[in-house]
Amino acid sequence: MSDPCLKMVLVTPEIPYNTGAIGRTCLAMDLELILIKPYGFSIEEKAVRRAGMDYWKHVNLTEYDDWDAFIADRNPPRDSMYLFEEFGAESLYAPDYQDDAYLVFGCESKGLPRAILGDMQDRTFHLPMLNPKVRSLNLANVATAVVFQAMRRKLGG
C-alpha cells in the first residue's frame, strides 16, 4: 500500500495554461491531479502540454465526467476536503492539512459552483492578499501556494 498523498482537484478548468502548470506542480510534488469535466479546452491541446512542458505525460492524472461521479468513486471524507474560494471562511494557513487531503479549486471565471460549496463553508479557505485593489490571483499561482502550505510539515517547515 502506498503512502497517502495529497490530491489536487480542478473543477471545470477553463484555461489550458493553468491546468498544464498545475499538472507540472503536481508532478514535482508527487500529487495526483484530478480533473472534473467539462473543460474549457481539450486536454490534448498544445497549450496544456506546453505549460506542463514535457512532464505532462508523467502526471498522475484522473478524470471524471462530473462532480457526482468523482464523489461516487472517491467518497472523500468531509474532513479531508479543502475547498478554495476567493471568499473562503478561513485563511489557507488555518487548517492542519491531512496527508491524504483533497485540495479543490473551481474554474477561473466562476470559482466553485454553489452546489459543491453547499454546506461546506467550514471547509472553505482563501489565500489572503494585503492589497484590496487585487481581486484575485492566477489559479496556478494560488494552487501552488496551497500545495506548499499543505505540505509544509512534510517538507520540513
C-alpha positions as CSV (number, residue, x, y, z in Angstrom):
1,M,0.0,0.0,0.0
2,S,1.4,3.4,-1.0
3,D,1.7,6.4,1.4
4,P,-1.3,8.7,1.4
5,C,-0.8,11.6,-0.9
6,L,-2.4,15.0,-1.5
7,K,-4.8,15.3,-4.4
8,M,-5.3,18.4,-6.4
9,V,-8.9,18.7,-7.8
10,L,-9.7,21.1,-10.6
11,V,-13.5,21.5,-11.2
12,T,-14.3,22.5,-14.8
13,P,-11.0,24.3,-15.5
14,E,-11.1,26.8,-18.3
15,I,-7.6,27.8,-19.1
16,P,-5.2,25.2,-20.5
17,Y,-2.0,27.0,-19.4
18,N,-3.2,26.9,-15.8
19,T,-4.0,23.2,-15.9
20,G,-0.7,22.5,-17.5
21,A,1.2,24.5,-14.9
22,I,-0.8,22.9,-12.1
23,G,0.0,19.5,-13.6
24,R,3.7,20.2,-13.5
25,T,3.4,21.3,-9.9
26,C,1.5,18.1,-9.0
27,L,4.3,16.0,-10.7
28,A,7.0,17.9,-8.9
29,M,5.4,17.4,-5.5
30,D,4.1,13.9,-6.2
31,L,0.4,14.7,-6.1
32,E,-2.4,13.2,-8.0
33,L,-4.2,15.7,-10.3
34,I,-8.0,15.1,-10.6
35,L,-9.8,17.0,-13.4
36,I,-13.6,17.3,-13.3
37,K,-15.3,17.9,-16.7
38,P,-16.4,19.8,-18.6
39,Y,-13.2,21.6,-19.5
40,G,-12.9,24.9,-21.4
41,F,-10.3,23.3,-23.7
42,S,-9.2,19.9,-25.0
43,I,-6.9,18.0,-22.7
44,E,-4.8,17.2,-25.8
45,E,-4.4,20.9,-26.6
46,K,-0.8,22.0,-27.2
47,A,-1.2,24.8,-24.6
48,V,-1.7,22.2,-21.8
49,R,1.3,20.3,-22.9
50,R,3.4,23.4,-23.4
51,A,2.6,24.7,-19.9
52,G,3.2,21.3,-18.4
53,M,6.3,21.0,-20.6
54,D,7.4,17.5,-21.5
55,Y,6.3,16.4,-18.0
56,W,2.6,16.2,-18.8
57,K,2.8,12.5,-19.8
58,H,4.1,11.7,-16.3
59,V,1.4,13.5,-14.4
60,N,-0.7,11.1,-12.2
61,L,-4.0,12.2,-13.8
62,T,-7.5,11.1,-13.2
63,E,-10.5,12.5,-15.0
64,Y,-14.2,12.4,-14.0
65,D,-17.2,13.4,-16.1
66,D,-18.7,15.5,-13.3
67,W,-18.6,16.2,-9.6
68,D,-21.1,13.5,-8.8
69,A,-19.0,10.8,-10.5
70,F,-16.0,12.0,-8.5
71,I,-17.9,11.8,-5.2
72,A,-19.4,8.4,-6.0
73,D,-16.0,6.9,-7.0
74,R,-13.8,8.5,-4.3
75,N,-16.2,9.1,-1.5
76,P,-13.8,11.5,0.2
77,P,-14.3,12.0,3.9
78,R,-15.6,15.5,4.6
79,D,-12.7,16.4,6.8
80,S,-10.2,15.6,4.0
81,M,-11.8,18.1,1.7
82,Y,-10.3,21.6,1.5
83,L,-12.2,23.9,-0.9
84,F,-10.5,27.2,-2.0
85,E,-12.5,30.2,-2.9
86,E,-11.9,34.0,-3.0
87,F,-14.2,34.5,-0.1
88,G,-13.4,31.3,1.9
89,A,-14.3,31.3,5.6
90,E,-10.7,30.9,6.8
91,S,-7.2,31.5,5.5
92,L,-5.3,28.7,3.8
93,Y,-2.9,28.9,6.8
94,A,-5.6,27.9,9.3
95,P,-6.1,24.2,8.7
96,D,-3.8,21.3,9.7
97,Y,-3.9,19.5,6.3
98,Q,-4.3,15.8,6.3
99,D,-1.7,13.8,4.3
100,D,-4.4,12.5,2.0
101,A,-6.3,15.8,1.6
102,Y,-8.3,16.8,-1.5
103,L,-7.4,20.4,-2.4
104,V,-10.4,21.5,-4.5
105,F,-10.4,24.5,-6.8
106,G,-13.1,25.9,-9.1
107,C,-12.9,27.3,-12.6
108,E,-11.0,30.5,-13.2
109,S,-14.0,32.7,-14.0
110,K,-16.6,31.5,-11.6
111,G,-14.9,29.5,-8.8
112,L,-16.7,26.6,-7.3
113,P,-20.4,26.0,-8.0
114,R,-22.8,26.7,-5.2
115,A,-24.0,23.1,-5.4
116,I,-20.5,22.0,-4.4
117,L,-20.0,24.6,-1.7
118,G,-23.4,23.8,-0.2
119,D,-22.9,23.1,3.5
120,M,-19.1,23.1,3.2
121,Q,-18.5,26.7,4.4
122,D,-16.4,25.4,7.3
123,R,-14.2,23.6,4.7
124,T,-13.7,26.6,2.5
125,F,-10.5,28.6,2.6
126,H,-8.9,31.7,0.9
127,L,-5.5,33.0,0.1
128,P,-5.0,36.3,2.0
129,M,-4.0,39.3,0.0
130,L,-2.8,42.6,1.5
131,N,-3.8,45.0,-1.2
132,P,-7.6,45.3,-1.7
133,K,-7.0,46.5,-5.3
134,V,-6.3,42.9,-6.3
135,R,-9.5,40.9,-6.6
136,S,-7.8,37.5,-7.3
137,L,-4.7,35.8,-8.3
138,N,-4.0,33.3,-11.1
139,L,-5.3,29.9,-10.4
140,A,-2.0,28.2,-11.0
141,N,-0.3,30.6,-8.5
142,V,-2.9,30.0,-5.8
143,A,-2.9,26.2,-6.3
144,T,0.9,26.2,-5.9
145,A,0.8,28.3,-2.8
146,V,-1.8,26.0,-1.3
147,V,0.2,22.9,-2.1
148,F,3.4,24.2,-0.4
149,Q,1.4,25.3,2.7
150,A,-0.4,21.9,2.8
151,M,3.0,20.1,2.6
152,R,4.9,22.3,4.9
153,R,5.3,19.7,7.6
154,K,6.4,17.0,5.1
155,L,8.9,19.4,3.6
156,G,10.4,20.3,6.9
157,G,8.8,23.7,7.5
